[in-house]
């Protein structure tokens, strides 16, 4: 009988099982060890460069260095746009774990209003290159900087950085000419060279700042820094310095610019002054102005809404975008067109009964002096601003020749070289009306154009430019605002300058200039009060632009009209006649007659430029304007 223990236990079989299990366990251990070693080899050898780079990025950071924006100064070295130190708050999204929580904390620390907080969050989500700082807030005050410093440990990815911020010392006076810089928005980010603008938060938005953005901006640099675990900079490892923007010297004269703004005295209007020989814009003012510094750091909603809803339109650049009927200021140009086309001679006269009638038409197109001026030749027509003479001249020229001749002076075109946002205004023609309204051109419309009314619209810059071309006896010099870029002068012979007028007859120019001089010094001149005491020879022409049309037998009475329905006052002039140094165009909205309310301003500008600027007594001039009832109604 077998031993019962033999049937319950088999040592040899158990030994075999143990050996097999030990072998499997050993193989498993070897396999796992091999796998671990293989992984270590892969990480330490194969992937060495990858993880070495990642480790370096945790320690070394590349930061952009924004360039210093170029300064802008006037012709005499007066700073018009400078850079002042300020502190900005920036965010690097990739370093922030809880963006919403961080923003909540920042809003509490900075004590932001609801509107400011909304703008704050929008800026935080603006598209940026990876690890590039997004500008959250500019021009931090000392209290805000202190609160952020105390809570720095709670704000990873948030930095307070010192930068230079654009500042305009005479913002209201230069706002429209210079323009301003503002924060780079999402649309601009799509088109910018991100390498060149790395670390830059501002870009030119309007005016000179925008036109010369490439010149003023410069080129961003880089620096490599070592940081600790919290991202704080420990030391600088290397740097590529930024290239600063070039300084810009403008043709503007700040004294003349300030005078023009002071002369307008808060009234809606514009004054533009040009040096005829060089095309240098000496003054270009649109009033009322606005504080362009508000737009640099980001204007608040309430202030922007107030500017937009202001009936005086302070944001609107009247000098280059305001469109006004030129009124009688165009009569010297029209006279030259008549001479050039052989329609009139300097001595041709007409009899003015106080109105003009088209053939086979009973309608009377009235002169401003209802009983007429009697016998009128070309010089007298300019001096007394006779409408009848120019009704007749415009009819004889026809709209086609009139359009071509006036276009040669720059009307209906962009005339400036470096003027951002300039309007073409409107020089009407037969083709224009057919395309715009699908209607033919009527002879009566030509008569309206002949006295600067109807469809014809000009900008103050266009009127000043045409006056400069007239002063140059038909020679074109394109108006410009930049005098020097860095150390290099801007050429006077600019590209795309229109050709000179094909009028080589000094006698014609002399006769027109004589008529313009009589406007100020003749016993019948419409602005003869303005010409009293002139110390140089000056030619000018007043104009009155209707805001709305009167019926055939209606008479204009300013006292019965709302202020914004009254006529615009215009005056254009140049001096001295024998060697023109300045050409001026003045437009004062809803002021009334140009001889009364605009001529004095042009005289003050020419006095300031040709004589001693300090001799212009603005207060005395205002008193004269208030006491002057006007020499000629309607002109």
C-alpha positions in Angstrom: 0.0 0.0 0.0 1.4 3.4 -1.2 2.4 6.0 1.5 -0.4 8.5 1.8 2.2 11.3 2.1 3.5 10.4 -1.4 0.1 11.2 -2.9 -0.2 14.5 -1.0 3.3 15.9 -1.7 5.6 15.6 -4.7 8.9 17.4 -4.0 10.4 17.0 -7.4 7.3 18.4 -9.2 7.3 21.4 -6.8 11.0 21.9 -7.5 10.3 22.0 -11.2 7.5 24.5 -10.7 9.6 26.7 -8.5 12.4 26.7 -11.1 10.1 27.6 -13.9 8.5 30.4 -11.9 11.9 31.7 -10.8 13.1 31.7 -14.4 10.0 33.6 -15.5 10.3 36.1 -12.7 14.0 36.5 -13.6 13.2 37.1 -17.2 10.5 39.6 -16.3 12.9 41.5 -14.1 15.5 41.5 -16.8 13.0 42.7 -19.4 11.7 45.4 -17.1 15.3 46.5 -16.3 16.2 46.5 -20.0 13.1 48.6 -20.7 14.0 51.0 -18.0 17.6 51.2 -19.2 16.4 51.6 -22.8 14.1 54.5 -21.7 17.0 56.1 -19.8 19.2 55.8 -22.9 16.5 57.2 -25.1 15.9 60.2 -22.8 19.6 60.8 -21.9 21.1 60.2 -25.3 18.6 60.2 -28.2 16.4 63.0 -26.7 19.3 64.9 -25.1 19.0 68.0 -27.2 15.2 68.3 -26.8 15.2 68.1 -23.0 18.4 70.2 -22.8 16.6 72.9 -24.7 13.5 72.7 -22.5 15.6 72.9 -19.4 17.4 75.9 -20.8 14.1 77.6 -21.5 13.1 77.2 -17.9 16.3 79.1 -17.0 17.0 81.3 -20.0 14.5 83.7 -21.6 14.7 85.8 -24.7 13.0 89.2 -24.3 12.2 91.8 -27.0 13.7 95.3 -26.7 11.3 97.8 -28.3 13.0 100.7 -30.1 12.8 104.3 -29.1 10.4 106.2 -31.3 11.8 109.1 -33.2 11.1 112.6 -32.0 9.1 115.2 -34.1 10.1 118.9 -34.0 9.1 122.0 -35.9 11.4 123.9 -38.3 13.0 125.8 -35.4 13.7 122.7 -33.2 10.6 123.1 -31.0 9.5 119.6 -29.8 6.1 118.6 -31.1 6.1 115.0 -30.1 8.5 113.6 -27.5 8.8 110.4 -25.4 8.5 110.5 -21.6 9.2 107.6 -19.2 6.2 105.7 -17.9 5.4 102.2 -16.4 3.3 99.7 -18.3 1.5 96.5 -17.1 2.1 93.5 -19.4 0.9 89.9 -19.5 2.6 86.8 -20.9 -0.3 84.4 -21.2 1.9 81.3 -21.4 3.2 81.9 -17.9 -0.2 82.4 -16.3 -2.0 79.3 -15.0 -5.3 80.8 -14.1 -5.9 83.8 -16.4 -9.4 84.7 -15.1 -8.3 84.5 -11.5 -5.2 86.6 -12.2 -7.3 89.2 -14.0 -9.8 89.4 -11.1 -6.9 90.0 -8.8 -5.4 92.7 -11.0 -8.8 94.5 -11.3 -9.1 94.6 -7.6 -5.5 95.8 -7.0 -5.8 98.5 -9.7 -9.3 99.5 -8.7 -10.7 99.5 -12.2 -14.2 100.6 -13.2 -16.5 98.2 -15.0 -15.7 99.8 -18.4 -12.0 99.8 -17.7 -12.2 96.1 -16.6 -13.9 95.1 -19.8 -11.2 96.8 -21.9 -8.6 95.2 -19.7 -9.9 91.7 -20.4 -10.2 92.4 -24.1 -6.5 93.4 -24.2 -5.5 90.3 -22.3 -7.0 88.1 -25.1 -5.5 90.0 -28.0 -3.5 87.8 -30.3 0.2 87.8 -29.6 3.2 85.7 -30.6 4.0 83.0 -28.0 5.7 84.4 -24.9 5.3 87.9 -26.2 3.9 90.4 -23.6 0.5 91.9 -24.2 0.0 95.4 -23.0 -2.8 95.6 -20.3 -2.4 99.1 -19.0 -0.2 102.1 -19.6 1.0 105.0 -17.4 0.6 103.3 -14.0 0.7 105.6 -11.1 2.9 105.1 -8.0 0.2 103.6 -5.8 -0.7 101.0 -8.5 3.0 100.1 -8.9 3.3 99.7 -5.1 0.3 97.4 -4.8 1.5 95.3 -7.7 5.0 95.0 -6.2 3.6 93.8 -2.9 1.5 91.1 -4.6 4.1 90.1 -7.2 4.3 86.5 -5.8 0.6 86.1 -6.6 1.0 87.3 -10.2 3.2 85.0 -12.3 3.4 86.2 -15.9 2.6 89.7 -14.9 5.3 92.3 -15.3 5.6 96.1 -14.7 8.0 97.4 -17.3 9.5 100.9 -17.8 9.0 102.3 -21.3 8.9 105.6 -23.1 5.4 106.8 -23.9 4.5 109.3 -26.6 3.6 112.8 -25.4 2.4 115.9 -27.3 3.2 119.2 -25.5 0.8 121.2 -27.6 -1.8 118.5 -28.2 -4.8 120.6 -29.0 -3.0 122.8 -31.5 -1.1 120.1 -33.3 -3.6 117.2 -33.0 -4.8 117.2 -36.6 -1.5 117.9 -38.3 0.6 115.4 -36.2 -2.0 112.8 -35.6 -1.2 110.4 -32.7 -0.1 106.9 -31.8 -2.3 104.3 -30.1 -2.3 100.7 -29.1 -1.7 98.1 -31.8 -5.0 96.4 -32.4 -5.8 92.9 -33.6 -6.3 93.9 -37.2 -3.0 95.7 -37.3 -1.2 92.7 -35.8 -2.2 90.7 -38.9 -0.2 92.9 -41.3 2.8 94.0 -39.1 6.2 92.6 -39.3 6.1 90.9 -35.9 9.8 90.7 -35.6 10.3 94.4 -36.2 7.5 95.2 -33.8 8.4 92.7 -31.1 7.7 94.3 -27.7 6.1 97.3 -29.3 2.7 98.3 -28.1 2.0 101.5 -30.1 1.7 102.5 -33.7 0.9 105.7 -35.6 -2.8 106.0 -36.2 -3.3 109.3 -38.0 -1.5 112.3 -39.5 2.3 112.5 -39.6 2.6 109.7 -37.0 1.0 107.3 -39.4 2.4 108.5 -42.7 6.0 108.3 -41.4 5.5 105.2 -39.2 8.3 103.3 -40.9 10.7 106.2 -40.3 9.7 106.9 -36.7 9.4 103.3 -35.4 12.9 101.8 -35.8 13.8 98.1 -35.3 13.3 96.0 -32.2 16.2 94.3 -30.4 16.5 91.3 -28.2 18.2 90.3 -24.9 18.8 86.9 -23.4 18.4 86.7 -19.6 18.7 84.0 -16.9 15.7 83.7 -14.6 14.9 81.8 -11.5 12.0 79.4 -11.0 9.6 82.3 -10.4 10.6 83.9 -13.7 12.5 86.8 -12.1 15.5 88.0 -14.0 18.9 87.1 -12.4 21.3 88.3 -15.0 21.6 89.2 -18.7 23.4 86.7 -20.9 23.5 88.6 -24.2 21.8 91.4 -26.2 21.1 92.8 -29.6 20.4 96.5 -29.2 17.3 98.0 -30.8 17.7 100.5 -33.6 15.9 103.8 -32.6 13.5 105.5 -35.0 14.7 108.5 -37.0 13.8 112.0 -35.8 11.5 114.0 -38.0 11.8 117.8 -38.6 8.6 119.3 -39.9 8.1 122.5 -42.0 5.6 123.7 -39.5 6.4 126.9 -37.5 5.0 126.4 -34.0 4.7 130.1 -33.5 2.6 130.5 -36.6 0.6 127.3 -35.9 -0.2 128.6 -32.4 -1.2 132.0 -33.8 -3.6 130.4 -36.3 -5.3 128.4 -33.6 -5.5 131.5 -31.4 -7.0 133.5 -34.2 -9.8 131.0 -34.8 -10.6 131.4 -31.0 -12.6 128.2 -30.7 -14.7 128.8 -33.8 -15.1 126.0 -36.3 -12.7 126.5 -39.2 -9.3 126.0 -40.6 -6.2 128.1 -41.5 -3.5 126.7 -43.8 -0.3 128.6 -44.7 2.2 127.5 -47.3 5.6 128.8 -48.5 5.0 129.0 -52.3 8.6 128.6 -53.4 9.2 125.4 -51.5 5.8 123.9 -50.7 6.6 123.9 -47.0 3.4 123.9 -44.9 4.0 126.6 -42.3 0.8 126.1 -40.4 -2.1 123.7 -40.8 -4.8 124.2 -38.1 -8.3 122.7 -37.7 -10.4 124.0 -34.9 -11.7 123.0 -32.5 -8.9 120.6 -31.6 -8.7 117.9 -29.1 -6.2 116.4 -26.6 -4.4 113.7 -28.7 -2.6 112.5 -25.5 -5.8 110.8 -24.5 -5.5 108.4 -27.4 -2.0 107.3 -26.6 -2.8 105.4 -23.5 -6.3 104.6 -24.5 -9.1 107.1 -24.2 -12.0 106.1 -21.8 -15.4 105.4 -23.3 -17.1 108.5 -21.7 -14.5 110.9 -23.1 -14.5 109.3 -26.5 -18.3 109.4 -26.6 -18.2 113.1 -25.7 -15.8 113.9 -28.5 -17.9 111.9 -31.0 -21.2 113.5 -30.0 -19.8 117.1 -29.9 -21.6 119.1 -32.6 -18.4 121.0 -33.3 -16.7 117.8 -34.5 -13.3 118.3 -32.8 -12.1 114.9 -34.2 -12.8 116.0 -37.8 -9.7 117.4 -39.6 -11.2 120.3 -41.5 -7.9 121.3 -43.0 -7.7 118.3 -45.2 -11.2 116.7 -45.1 -13.6 119.7 -44.7 -15.3 120.3 -48.0 -16.7 123.8 -48.6 -17.9 125.8 -51.6 -15.0 128.1 -52.4 -17.3 131.1 -53.1 -15.6 134.1 -54.7 -12.1 133.1 -53.7 -11.9 131.3 -57.1 -12.5 134.4 -59.2 -8.7 135.0 -59.8 -8.3 131.4 -60.9 -11.3 131.7 -63.2 -10.0 134.9 -64.7 -6.7 133.2 -65.5 -8.7 130.3 -67.1 -10.6 132.8 -69.3 -7.3 134.4 -70.4 -5.7 131.1 -71.1 -8.6 129.9 -73.2 -8.9 133.2 -75.1 -12.4 133.9 -73.8 -11.5 137.3 -72.3 -8.7 139.8 -72.4 -7.5 141.8 -69.3 -9.3 144.9 -70.7 -12.6 143.3 -71.8 -15.5 145.0 -70.0 -19.1 144.1 -69.4 -22.0 146.2 -68.2 -23.4 144.8 -64.9 -27.1 145.7 -64.3 -27.0 143.6 -61.1 -27.8 140.3 -62.7 -27.0 137.9 -65.5 -29.5 136.0 -67.8 -28.8 133.0 -70.0 -30.1 133.3 -73.6 -33.8 132.5 -73.8 -34.1 132.2 -70.0 -36.0 134.6 -67.8 -34.2 133.6 -64.6 -31.9 136.3 -63.2 -28.6 135.2 -61.6 -28.0 138.1 -59.3 -24.8 139.9 -58.4 -24.4 140.4 -54.6 -24.8 144.1 -55.2 -28.4 144.2 -56.4 -28.1 147.4 -58.4 -24.9 146.2 -60.1 -21.4 147.7 -60.6 -21.8 149.2 -64.0 -18.8 148.9 -66.3 -16.5 146.1 -65.0 -13.2 144.9 -66.4 -11.1 141.9 -65.2 -9.2 143.8 -62.5 -12.3 145.5 -61.1 -14.3 142.3 -61.2 -11.7 140.8 -58.8 -11.5 143.9 -56.6 -15.3 144.3 -56.1 -16.0 140.6 -56.4 -18.5 141.1 -59.2 -20.6 138.0 -59.8 -22.1 139.0 -63.1 -18.7 139.1 -64.8 -18.0 135.5 -63.7 -21.5 134.3 -64.7 -20.7 135.5 -68.2 -17.1 134.1 -68.1 -18.2 130.7 -66.9 -21.0 130.5 -69.5 -18.4 131.4 -72.3 -15.9 128.8 -70.9 -18.4 126.0 -70.5 -18.1 123.4 -67.8 -15.6 121.2 -69.6 -12.9 123.8 -70.1 -13.7 125.3 -66.6 -13.2 121.8 -65.1 -9.9 121.2 -66.9 -8.5 124.7 -66.0 -9.4 124.5 -62.3 -8.0 120.9 -62.1 -4.7 122.3 -63.2 -4.6 124.4 -60.0 -5.2 121.2 -57.9 -8.9 121.5 -57.3 -10.6 118.1 -57.1 -7.3 116.3 -56.3 -5.2 115.2 -53.4 -2.5 117.9 -53.5 -0.2 117.1 -50.5 2.8 114.8 -50.5 2.8 113.4 -47.0 -0.8 114.3 -45.8 -2.5 111.1 -44.5 -6.3 111.0 -45.0 -6.6 114.0 -47.4 -9.8 114.3 -49.3 -10.1 115.0 -53.0 -13.2 117.2 -52.4 -15.0 117.8 -55.7 -14.4 119.6 -58.9 -17.6 118.9 -60.8 -17.8 118.0 -64.5 -20.3 116.8 -67.0 -19.1 113.2 -66.7 -19.2 113.3 -62.9 -22.8 114.4 -62.8 -23.9 111.8 -65.3 -22.1 109.1 -63.3 -23.3 110.3 -59.9 -26.9 111.2 -60.7 -27.5 109.9 -64.2 -28.5 113.4 -65.3 -27.2 115.8 -67.9 -25.3 119.0 -67.0 -27.4 122.2 -67.2 -26.1 125.7 -68.2 -27.4 127.2 -65.0 -25.1 124.8 -63.0 -22.1 126.2 -64.9 -23.0 129.7 -63.7 -23.1 128.5 -60.1 -19.7 126.9 -60.5 -18.5 130.2 -61.9 -18.9 132.0 -58.6 -17.7 129.0 -56.5 -21.1 127.6 -55.5 -23.2 124.6 -56.7 -21.4 121.3 -56.6 -17.9 122.7 -56.3 -16.2 121.7 -53.0 -12.7 122.5 -51.8 -10.6 121.7 -48.8 -8.6 124.5 -47.0 -5.4 122.7 -48.0 -6.5 122.7 -51.7 -7.3 126.4 -51.6 -4.0 127.3 -50.0 -2.2 125.1 -52.5 -4.0 126.7 -55.5 -3.1 130.1 -54.0 0.6 129.1 -53.8 0.5 128.0 -57.5 -1.1 131.3 -58.4 1.6 133.2 -56.4 4.3 131.1 -58.3 2.8 132.2 -61.6 1.7 128.7 -62.5 4.7 126.8 -61.1 3.8 123.8 -59.0 5.6 122.9 -55.7 3.8 120.0 -54.0 2.9 120.9 -50.3 4.7 118.8 -47.7 5.0 118.6 -43.9 8.4 116.9 -43.6 11.6 119.0 -43.9 14.2 116.5 -42.7 14.1 112.8 -42.0 17.0 112.1 -39.7 19.8 114.1 -41.1 18.6 114.1 -44.7 16.6 116.9 -46.2 13.4 116.1 -48.1 13.7 117.0 -51.7 11.6 120.0 -53.0 11.1 118.3 -56.4 8.7 115.6 -55.1 7.5 112.8 -57.3 4.0 113.1 -58.9 4.2 116.9 -58.8 1.7 118.3 -61.4 3.1 120.1 -64.4 3.3 123.9 -64.4 0.4 125.7 -66.0 1.0 126.5 -69.7 0.6 130.3 -69.2 3.8 132.1 -70.0 2.5 135.6 -70.0 3.7 137.8 -67.2 1.3 140.6 -68.2 -1.7 138.4 -67.4 -0.3 137.4 -64.0 0.5 141.1 -63.2 -3.1 142.2 -64.0 -4.6 139.5 -61.9 -2.3 140.3 -59.0 -3.2 143.9 -59.4 -6.9 143.1 -59.0 -6.1 141.0 -55.9 -4.1 143.8 -54.4 -7.0 146.2 -55.0 -9.2 143.9 -52.9 -7.1 145.1 -49.9 -6.0 148.6 -51.0 -8.4 149.8 -53.7 -11.2 152.3 -52.7 -13.8 149.6 -53.8 -11.9 146.6 -52.5 -14.1 144.2 -50.6 -11.5 143.8 -47.8 -10.1 147.4 -47.9 -10.4 147.8 -44.1 -8.1 144.8 -43.7 -5.5 146.4 -46.0 -5.2 149.6 -43.9 -1.5 150.1 -42.8 0.0 147.3 -44.8 3.8 147.4 -44.8 4.1 145.1 -47.8 2.2 144.4 -51.0 -0.4 141.8 -50.5 -2.9 140.2 -52.9 -6.1 138.5 -51.6 -9.6 137.5 -52.4 -12.6 137.1 -50.1 -15.3 134.6 -50.5 -18.7 133.8 -48.9 -20.0 130.2 -49.2 -23.7 129.6 -48.9 -24.7 126.8 -46.6 -28.1 126.6 -48.2 -29.5 128.1 -51.4 -31.8 131.1 -51.5 -34.7 131.5 -53.8 -34.4 133.9 -56.8 -36.0 136.9 -54.9 -35.0 136.0 -51.4 -32.5 138.1 -49.5 -29.9 136.7 -47.1 -30.4 137.9 -43.4 -28.0 136.2 -41.0 -30.0 137.4 -37.9 -33.0 135.4 -39.0 -31.1 132.1 -39.5 -29.8 129.5 -37.0 -26.1 129.9 -36.5 -25.2 126.7 -38.3 -27.1 127.8 -41.4 -25.2 131.1 -41.9 -22.7 131.5 -44.6 -19.0 130.4 -44.3 -16.4 133.1 -44.4 -13.3 132.5 -46.7 -10.2 134.4 -47.6 -7.1 133.5 -49.5 -4.0 135.7 -49.9 -0.3 135.7 -50.6 2.5 138.2 -50.0 4.6 140.0 -50.9 3.3 140.3 -54.5 6.8 140.8 -56.0 8.4 137.8 -54.1 5.7 135.6 -52.4 6.9 134.2 -49.1 3.5 132.9 -47.8 0.2 131.8 -49.2 -2.8 131.6 -46.8 -6.3 130.1 -46.9 -8.8 130.8 -44.1 -12.2 129.3 -43.6 -14.4 130.1 -40.7 -17.7 128.2 -40.6 -21.0 130.1 -40.3 -19.2 133.4 -39.7 -20.7 135.4 -42.5 -18.9 137.5 -45.1 -15.3 136.5 -45.9 -14.1 140.2 -46.2 -15.4 140.8 -42.7 -14.7 137.6 -40.7 -11.8 135.9 -42.5 -9.6 138.6 -44.2 -8.3 139.9 -40.8 -7.1 136.5 -39.9 -5.2 136.1 -43.2 -3.6 139.5 -42.6 -2.6 138.6 -39.1 -0.9 135.4 -40.5 1.1 137.3 -43.2 2.0 140.0 -40.7 3.4 137.4 -38.3 5.4 135.7 -41.0 6.8 138.7 -42.8 7.1 141.1 -39.9 7.7 140.6 -36.2 5.5 137.9 -34.9 5.1 139.6 -31.5 3.5 142.6 -33.2 0.3 140.7 -33.9 -2.1 141.7 -31.2 -4.8 139.0 -31.2 -6.9 140.8 -28.6 -6.9 144.0 -30.6 -7.8 142.0 -33.7 -10.8 140.3 -32.0 -12.1 143.7 -30.9 -11.8 145.0 -34.4 -13.8 142.0 -35.7 -16.5 142.6 -33.1 -16.8 146.3 -34.0 -16.5 145.8 -37.8 -20.0 145.6 -39.4 -18.5 144.7 -42.7 -17.5 146.5 -45.8 -19.3 144.3 -48.3 -22.3 142.1 -47.5 -22.0 138.6 -48.9 -18.4 138.7 -50.1 
